Amino acid sequence: MNKDLILREKLALQRTILANQSTLLAFIRTSMYFLVAGISINNLTTVEYGGTIEMIFIGISVMLIAIGVFNYVVHKKKIVESNHHIGDYKIEYLDKKQ
């Protein structure tokens, strides 16, 4: 079995895990921006519908965090399933041949 191929696949899987975590952090960061904007818009401005705008921004913040966590969990499950297949290609080929 080609050990370089298995190592390359494991490293690719690690990069995918890190990319998934980075995406979750980006969702959290964006959610925090909307939360801060929502909290501060009513305090810093004298807009007539400041409370409504505040609630909209906070709602968007909650939706973003929920979407981010859902996206993270779905992709994490796919990554765990992909981990099972590393290095099994040659074994599967030999089993089908016999």
N, C-alpha and C positions, 0 to 999 in steps of 0.2 A: 504494500500500500504506500502511496506517495505521501510522505509526512509533510512535505512542503505545502501540498494542496490542503491538507487538514489544518495546518497552522494558518494558512491564508484565510480559510473559511472561518476559523475561530476569531481571528483578528477582525474580519469583516463583521462578524456578529457583535464583537465588542464595540466597534464603531457605530453599529446600528443601535445598540443599547445607549451609548452616550448621546447619539442624535435624538433618541426618544426622550431622554432626560432633559436635554437642552430645549426641546420643543415644549415640554411641560413648564420649564422655567420661563420661557418666553410668554406662554399663556398667563402665568402667574404675574409676571412683570406688567403685561398689558392690562390685566385685571386690576392691579394696584394703581396704575395710572388713572383708570376710569373711576376707581373708588376715591382717590384723592381729589380728582376733578369734581366729582359729585359732592363730596363733603365741603369743598372750599368754594364752590360756585355761589352758594347761597350766602356765605359769609363775606365774600369779597366784592360781590356786585349787588346792585339794587334792581335786579330784573324782576318784573312783575310776577312771573311764574317761576321764581327761583326754586321753590320747593318741588315743583313738578319736574324741573330739569334735574334737580338733585336726585330724585327717585329714579328717573330714567337712567342716569349715569350709574347709580348703584345697581340697578337691575341689569344693565349691560355688564357690569363687573361680575356679578354673580353668574350670569350666563357664560361668560368667558371662562371663569374658573371651572364651571361644571363641564363645559365642552373640553377644556384642557385635560381634566382628570379622566373623563371618559375616553378621550383619544389616547392617553397614556396607557390606560388599562387594556384597551383593545390591542394596541400595538405590542404591549408587553406579552400578552398571551400568544400572539403570532410569533414573537421572537423566541419564546420558550418552546413552542412547537417546532420551530426551525432548528433549534439546537439539537434535537433528536436525530436529525438527518446528517449531521456532520460526520464524514468518514464512512458512511454506510454504502456508498455508491458501488464500490467494487464488490462488496459482499452480496449486495442485491443482484448484481450482474451475474455472479457465479451461481447463486441460488436459482435464477431463472434458466441458466444454461443447462443445469443438471436435470 
